[in-house]
Amino acid sequence: MQDYEVIIVGGGPAGLSAGLYCRRAALKTILFEKGMPGGQIAISKDVENYPGMEAITGFDLAEKMLHHARSFGLEISRQEVAQVSAGHDYHSVRLSNGDIVRCAALILAAGGSVRKLGIPGEAEYLGSGVSYCATCDGFFFRDKTVVVVGGGDTAVEEALYLAKITKKVYLVHRRSSLRASRILQSRLMSEPRIAVVWNTVVTEIRGDGKTVQAVLYEDTDSGEEGEFPTDGVFIFVGYSPNNQLIPPEVRMNEQGFVITDDKCATNVPGIFAAGDLRQKFANQIVVAAADGCIAALAAAHYVEIRKDGAGSS
């Protein structure tokens, strides 16, 4: 068993930012990430809304974040975390190989995952016409036609955002009524660039091998099938936090996002949550990075208080 002052679970923007700040505070820190460091941004084609980076690929931004954190001596392990346990004096992390590491402060930054339609063409054209973030990718579809799939608040908000940029937005919803709030529905119906396609599901995304050109659809009432051209498909059918490792003592909301205060602290002393795993207003790279900074500073403060308490006892 090995002890650290801080353990970070997750190597996306939040985790890497937390690691950078923990090491700047000279804390003995290790970050666990079973996949590719950088998280979801590592598979993003282009990022144009990260301050200071006017045009950069998601992979390159992830690489820069990784190298920056490592330049301060952050220890990164590709071991998979199997279990996280909250303790009184120390929190523990059990790895898939059976090893156990302990820490005074634990930063959970496992991120989240967009829900996918699971239809042909969705994975093939990811980053080449298929997107799960209008604020990230909407700019690339200026004066073009796009399809938005979904019927909740996020789908409607993103459709309204895209209507400011694109020529035409088709909002495709599988039911005859939306789940979005009344005020959003009112704004949607008054937007001339948006057309709602009711009782319809998208069954396939087609393209020329490089970019999206059309979607196939099916009417859920009649079973009628059809196809209409589009330059892009934005999918907003839900977002799931990667909360499988969250200890049962940590409080979450009804959607499974971890509830924290403004210091990214959970209800369990010494456990912090950062990034898309945490309940908050917006999921953006810059917000996740800021979360990592805040969680690290708060964790450093927590560690110092523990040391002062131990020294005076």
C-alpha positions as CSV (number, residue, x, y, z in Angstrom):
1,M,0.0,0.0,0.0
2,Q,1.3,3.4,-1.0
3,D,0.2,6.8,0.4
4,Y,-0.2,10.1,-1.5
5,E,-1.3,13.5,-0.4
6,V,-3.6,13.7,-3.4
7,I,-5.0,11.1,-5.8
8,I,-6.8,12.2,-9.0
9,V,-9.1,9.8,-10.8
10,G,-9.5,10.9,-14.5
11,G,-7.2,12.5,-17.0
12,G,-9.3,14.9,-18.9
13,P,-9.0,18.7,-18.8
14,A,-10.2,18.7,-15.1
15,G,-7.9,16.0,-14.0
16,L,-4.8,17.3,-15.8
17,S,-5.5,20.9,-14.6
18,A,-5.9,19.5,-11.0
19,G,-2.6,17.6,-11.4
20,L,-0.8,20.7,-12.6
21,Y,-1.9,22.8,-9.6
22,C,-1.3,20.0,-7.1
23,R,2.3,19.7,-8.2
24,R,2.7,23.5,-8.2
25,A,1.7,23.2,-4.5
26,A,4.4,20.6,-4.1
27,L,1.9,17.9,-3.1
28,K,2.7,14.2,-3.6
29,T,0.2,13.5,-6.3
30,I,-0.7,10.7,-8.7
31,L,-3.3,10.7,-11.5
32,F,-5.0,7.5,-12.7
33,E,-6.4,7.4,-16.3
34,K,-7.1,4.1,-18.0
35,G,-7.6,5.6,-21.4
36,M,-6.0,8.4,-23.4
37,P,-5.1,11.4,-21.4
38,G,-7.2,14.4,-22.4
39,G,-10.6,12.7,-22.2
40,Q,-13.2,13.5,-24.8
41,I,-11.3,16.4,-26.2
42,A,-8.6,14.1,-27.5
43,I,-11.0,12.8,-30.1
44,S,-12.4,16.3,-31.0
45,K,-11.5,17.4,-34.5
46,D,-11.1,21.1,-33.8
47,V,-11.3,23.4,-30.7
48,E,-11.8,27.1,-31.4
49,N,-13.3,28.3,-28.1
50,Y,-10.4,27.6,-25.6
51,P,-9.0,31.0,-24.6
52,G,-5.6,31.6,-26.1
53,M,-5.9,28.8,-28.6
54,E,-7.6,30.4,-31.7
55,A,-7.4,27.1,-33.7
56,I,-6.1,23.8,-32.4
57,T,-7.2,20.2,-32.7
58,G,-8.6,18.5,-29.6
59,F,-5.7,16.0,-29.7
60,D,-3.1,18.7,-29.8
61,L,-4.8,20.6,-26.9
62,A,-4.9,17.4,-24.9
63,E,-1.2,16.8,-25.6
64,K,-0.3,20.3,-24.5
65,M,-2.3,19.9,-21.2
66,L,-0.6,16.5,-20.6
67,H,2.9,17.9,-21.2
68,H,2.2,20.9,-19.1
69,A,1.1,18.8,-16.2
70,R,4.1,16.5,-16.6
71,S,6.5,19.4,-16.7
72,F,5.7,20.0,-13.0
73,G,6.4,16.3,-12.2
74,L,2.9,14.9,-12.1
75,E,2.9,11.1,-11.8
76,I,0.5,9.6,-14.3
77,S,-0.5,5.9,-14.2
78,R,-2.5,4.1,-16.9
79,Q,-3.7,1.6,-14.3
80,E,-7.5,1.2,-14.3
81,V,-9.3,2.1,-11.0
82,A,-11.6,-0.6,-9.8
83,Q,-13.0,0.9,-6.6
84,V,-12.9,4.1,-4.6
85,S,-13.6,4.0,-0.9
86,A,-14.1,6.9,1.5
87,G,-12.4,6.6,4.8
88,H,-12.1,8.7,8.0
89,D,-8.4,9.4,8.0
90,Y,-7.5,8.3,4.4
91,H,-9.4,7.6,1.3
92,S,-8.4,4.5,-0.7
93,V,-8.3,3.5,-4.4
94,R,-8.1,-0.1,-5.4
95,L,-6.7,-0.8,-8.9
96,S,-7.7,-3.5,-11.3
97,N,-4.4,-5.3,-10.6
98,G,-5.3,-5.5,-6.9
99,D,-3.0,-2.8,-5.6
100,I,-4.3,-0.2,-3.1
101,V,-3.2,3.4,-2.8
102,R,-4.3,5.8,-0.1
103,C,-4.6,9.6,0.0
104,A,-5.6,12.4,2.3
105,A,-7.4,14.2,-0.5
106,L,-9.2,12.6,-3.5
107,I,-10.2,14.5,-6.7
108,L,-12.8,12.7,-8.8
109,A,-12.6,13.9,-12.4
110,A,-13.9,10.9,-14.4
111,G,-16.0,13.1,-16.7
112,G,-19.1,12.0,-18.5
113,S,-20.3,10.6,-21.7
114,V,-22.8,11.8,-24.2
115,R,-25.6,9.3,-25.0
116,K,-25.4,8.1,-28.6
117,L,-28.1,7.0,-31.0
118,G,-26.2,3.9,-32.0
119,I,-27.1,4.2,-35.7
120,P,-25.0,3.6,-38.8
121,G,-22.8,6.5,-39.8
122,E,-22.8,8.1,-36.3
123,A,-19.3,6.9,-35.3
124,E,-18.0,7.1,-38.9
125,Y,-18.7,10.8,-39.2
126,L,-17.9,12.0,-35.7
127,G,-16.0,15.2,-36.1
128,S,-16.9,15.3,-39.8
129,G,-20.5,16.3,-39.6
130,V,-21.7,14.6,-36.4
131,S,-21.3,16.5,-33.2
132,Y,-22.6,16.4,-29.6
133,C,-21.8,20.1,-28.9
134,A,-23.2,23.1,-30.8
135,T,-21.2,25.7,-29.0
136,C,-18.1,23.7,-29.9
137,D,-18.8,23.0,-33.5
138,G,-21.6,25.2,-34.7
139,F,-19.2,27.7,-36.2
140,F,-18.2,25.2,-38.9
141,F,-21.8,25.1,-40.2
142,R,-22.3,28.8,-40.8
143,D,-25.0,29.3,-43.4
144,K,-25.6,25.6,-43.8
145,T,-28.4,23.2,-43.0
146,V,-28.2,21.0,-39.9
147,V,-30.3,18.4,-38.0
148,V,-30.7,18.5,-34.3
149,V,-31.9,15.3,-32.6
150,G,-33.6,15.5,-29.2
151,G,-36.5,17.1,-27.4
152,G,-35.1,18.2,-24.0
153,D,-33.8,21.5,-22.8
154,T,-30.3,20.9,-24.2
155,A,-31.6,20.0,-27.6
156,V,-33.8,23.1,-27.8
157,E,-31.1,25.4,-26.4
158,E,-28.6,24.1,-28.9
159,A,-31.1,24.3,-31.8
160,L,-31.7,28.0,-30.9
161,Y,-28.0,28.6,-30.7
162,L,-27.5,27.0,-34.1
163,A,-30.3,29.0,-35.6
164,K,-28.2,32.1,-35.1
165,I,-25.4,30.6,-37.2
166,T,-26.9,28.3,-39.8
167,K,-29.3,28.7,-42.7
168,K,-31.8,26.1,-41.5
169,V,-32.2,23.8,-38.4
170,Y,-34.4,20.7,-38.4
171,L,-35.2,19.6,-34.8
172,V,-36.1,15.9,-35.0
173,H,-38.0,14.5,-32.1
174,R,-39.4,11.0,-31.6
175,R,-42.6,12.2,-29.8
176,S,-45.4,14.6,-30.5
177,S,-44.4,16.9,-27.7
178,L,-41.1,18.3,-26.3
179,R,-39.7,17.7,-22.9
180,A,-38.1,21.1,-22.8
181,S,-39.3,23.9,-20.6
182,R,-42.2,26.0,-21.8
183,I,-40.2,29.2,-22.2
184,L,-37.7,27.3,-24.4
185,Q,-40.5,25.8,-26.4
186,S,-41.9,29.3,-26.9
187,R,-38.6,30.6,-28.2
188,L,-38.2,27.6,-30.4
189,M,-41.6,28.0,-32.1
190,S,-41.0,31.7,-32.7
191,E,-37.7,31.1,-34.5
192,P,-38.3,31.1,-38.3
193,R,-35.1,29.2,-39.1
194,I,-36.1,26.1,-37.0
195,A,-38.6,23.5,-38.2
196,V,-39.7,20.8,-35.8
197,V,-40.1,17.3,-37.3
198,W,-42.5,15.4,-34.9
199,N,-42.8,11.7,-34.3
200,T,-39.6,10.9,-36.2
201,V,-36.4,9.1,-35.4
202,V,-33.1,9.3,-37.4
203,T,-32.2,5.8,-38.4
204,E,-28.9,6.4,-40.4
205,I,-26.4,9.1,-41.2
206,R,-25.0,9.1,-44.7
207,G,-22.2,10.9,-46.4
208,D,-19.6,10.7,-49.1
209,G,-16.9,9.1,-46.9
210,K,-15.6,12.5,-45.8
211,T,-18.6,14.6,-44.7
212,V,-22.3,14.1,-43.8
213,Q,-24.7,14.6,-46.7
214,A,-28.0,13.3,-45.5
215,V,-30.0,11.5,-42.8
216,L,-32.5,8.6,-43.1
217,Y,-35.6,8.8,-40.9
218,E,-38.6,6.9,-39.9
219,D,-42.1,8.2,-38.8
220,T,-42.8,6.5,-35.5
221,D,-46.6,6.6,-36.2
222,S,-46.9,5.5,-39.8
223,G,-43.6,3.7,-40.2
224,E,-42.9,5.7,-43.3
225,E,-39.3,6.1,-44.2
226,G,-37.5,8.9,-46.0
227,E,-34.3,10.8,-46.4
228,F,-33.4,14.5,-46.5
229,P,-30.2,16.3,-47.1
230,T,-28.2,18.0,-44.3
231,D,-24.6,19.2,-43.7
232,G,-24.5,18.2,-40.1
233,V,-26.2,16.2,-37.3
234,F,-26.1,17.4,-33.7
235,I,-27.2,14.8,-31.2
236,F,-28.6,15.7,-27.8
237,V,-30.4,12.7,-26.3
238,G,-28.8,12.9,-22.9
239,Y,-25.5,13.0,-21.0
240,S,-24.4,10.5,-18.4
241,P,-21.8,11.2,-15.7
242,N,-19.2,8.5,-15.3
243,N,-20.1,8.0,-11.7
244,Q,-19.6,4.2,-11.4
245,L,-16.6,4.8,-9.0
246,I,-18.3,7.3,-6.8
247,P,-18.3,6.1,-3.1
248,P,-21.9,5.7,-1.8
249,E,-21.3,8.3,0.9
250,V,-20.9,11.0,-1.7
251,R,-24.1,12.9,-2.5
252,M,-25.3,13.0,-6.1
253,N,-28.4,14.6,-7.7
254,E,-31.2,12.7,-9.5
255,Q,-29.2,12.6,-12.7
256,G,-26.2,11.1,-11.1
257,F,-24.0,14.2,-11.1
258,V,-21.9,14.8,-7.9
259,I,-23.1,17.7,-5.8
260,T,-20.3,20.1,-4.6
261,D,-19.9,23.5,-3.2
262,D,-18.0,26.4,-4.9
263,K,-14.7,24.8,-3.9
264,C,-15.6,21.6,-5.7
265,A,-15.8,19.9,-2.3
266,T,-18.4,17.1,-1.8
267,N,-20.2,16.3,1.4
268,V,-17.4,13.9,2.4
269,P,-14.3,15.7,3.8
270,G,-11.3,15.4,1.6
271,I,-13.2,14.3,-1.5
272,F,-13.6,16.7,-4.4
273,A,-15.3,16.5,-7.8
274,A,-14.3,18.4,-10.9
275,G,-15.2,18.6,-14.6
276,D,-18.2,17.0,-16.3
277,L,-18.8,14.7,-13.3
278,R,-19.9,17.6,-11.2
279,Q,-23.3,19.3,-11.1
280,K,-23.0,22.7,-12.8
281,F,-24.4,25.0,-15.4
282,A,-22.2,24.4,-18.4
283,N,-19.9,21.6,-19.7
284,Q,-17.0,23.2,-21.5
285,I,-13.3,22.5,-21.7
286,V,-12.4,25.8,-20.1
287,V,-14.9,25.2,-17.2
288,A,-13.5,21.7,-16.6
289,A,-10.0,23.1,-16.5
290,A,-11.2,25.8,-14.0
291,D,-12.8,23.1,-11.9
292,G,-9.5,21.2,-11.8
293,C,-7.7,24.3,-10.6
294,I,-10.3,25.0,-7.9
295,A,-10.4,21.4,-6.7
296,A,-6.6,21.3,-6.5
297,L,-6.4,24.5,-4.5
298,A,-9.1,23.4,-2.1
299,A,-7.4,20.0,-1.8
300,A,-4.1,21.6,-1.0
301,H,-5.8,23.7,1.7
302,Y,-7.4,20.6,3.1
303,V,-4.0,18.8,3.2
304,E,-2.3,21.7,5.0
305,I,-5.1,21.9,7.6
306,R,-4.6,18.2,8.3
307,K,-0.9,18.7,8.7
308,D,-1.4,21.6,11.0
309,G,-3.9,19.5,13.1
310,A,-1.5,16.6,13.3
311,G,1.3,18.8,14.3
312,S,-0.6,20.4,17.1
313,S,-2.0,17.2,18.4
